[in-house]
C-alpha cells in the first residue's frame, strides 16, 4: 500500500510542478508592459540565445522573438509584456513576450 501512495504522490508532484510553470493571467491582474528602443544581443551561453537590452539598460529575454530580428547589434523599437514571475534557464534578464517590434534604420 505504501508503494502505491508513493507513486500517487510522485504523480501529483509532477502534475503540480508542471502546472505551476504555466503563464496565466488572473481576472484583474495587471501584467506590466515596457516599450522603447534597444539593441538585440546574442548571448553565447546556455546554448546561445538572443535578448534585448533596452536603451535604459533593462535586459529582456523574449520568448517569441521573430527569427528576422535575431541579428546581434540590430537596433529595434519594441513593445513587450513583462513576465517577472516566469524564469528561464538562461538566467538573464526579465522574461518577456514581444507584442510589437520593428527595425530602426540607421540612426
C-alpha positions in Angstrom: 0.0 0.0 0.0 2.8 2.4 0.8 4.3 1.9 -2.7 1.0 2.9 -4.2 0.8 6.1 -2.1 4.4 7.0 -3.0 3.5 6.6 -6.7 0.4 8.8 -6.3 2.5 11.4 -4.5 5.1 11.4 -7.2 2.5 11.8 -10.0 0.9 14.6 -8.0 4.2 16.4 -7.7 4.9 16.1 -11.4 1.4 17.4 -12.3 1.6 20.3 -9.8 5.1 21.2 -10.8 4.2 21.2 -14.5 1.1 23.4 -13.9 2.9 25.9 -11.7 5.0 27.0 -14.7 2.1 27.9 -16.8 1.7 31.5 -17.9 -1.7 32.6 -16.7 -3.4 35.9 -16.1 -6.0 36.1 -13.4 -9.0 38.4 -13.8 -8.0 41.9 -12.9 -4.3 41.1 -12.8 -2.1 43.6 -14.5 0.9 42.4 -16.3 3.4 45.2 -16.9 4.5 46.3 -20.3 7.5 48.1 -21.5 8.3 49.8 -24.7 11.0 51.8 -26.3 14.2 51.3 -28.2 17.0 48.8 -27.7 19.6 46.6 -29.2 19.4 42.9 -30.0 22.3 41.0 -28.4 23.4 37.4 -28.9 24.5 35.6 -25.7 26.6 32.6 -26.3 26.0 30.8 -23.0 23.2 28.3 -22.2 23.2 27.0 -25.8 23.1 30.6 -27.2 20.1 32.9 -27.3 19.0 36.4 -28.3 17.9 39.1 -25.9 17.2 42.8 -26.0 19.0 45.4 -24.0 16.7 48.5 -23.7 18.4 51.8 -24.0 17.7 52.4 -20.3 19.7 49.2 -19.5 16.8 46.8 -18.9 17.6 43.3 -20.2 14.8 41.3 -21.8 14.7 37.6 -22.5 12.0 37.4 -25.2 10.3 34.0 -25.6 8.9 34.9 -29.0 11.5 36.9 -30.8 10.8 36.6 -34.6 13.7 35.0 -36.5 14.2 38.0 -38.7 15.2 40.0 -35.6 17.8 37.5 -34.5 20.7 39.7 -35.5 23.4 40.7 -33.0 23.6 44.5 -32.8 20.3 45.2 -34.6 18.6 48.3 -33.3 14.8 47.9 -32.7 11.7 49.7 -31.4 9.5 47.4 -29.4 6.7 46.9 -27.0 6.7 43.8 -24.7 4.7 42.3 -21.9 7.0 41.5 -18.9 6.7 38.2 -17.1 8.7 38.9 -13.9 7.4 35.8 -12.2 8.5 33.5 -15.0 12.0 32.2 -15.1 14.0 30.7 -17.9 17.1 28.5 -17.9 19.0 31.4 -19.5 19.1 33.2 -16.1 19.5 36.5 -18.0 17.1 39.4 -18.0 13.3 39.5 -17.5 11.3 37.0 -19.5 9.0 38.9 -21.9 6.5 38.4 -24.7 7.1 40.7 -27.7 3.9 42.5 -28.7 5.3 44.7 -31.4 8.8 45.0 -32.8 10.3 46.9 -35.8 13.8 47.6 -37.1 15.3 51.1 -36.6 17.0 52.0 -39.8 20.4 53.8 -39.5 20.1 56.4 -36.7 
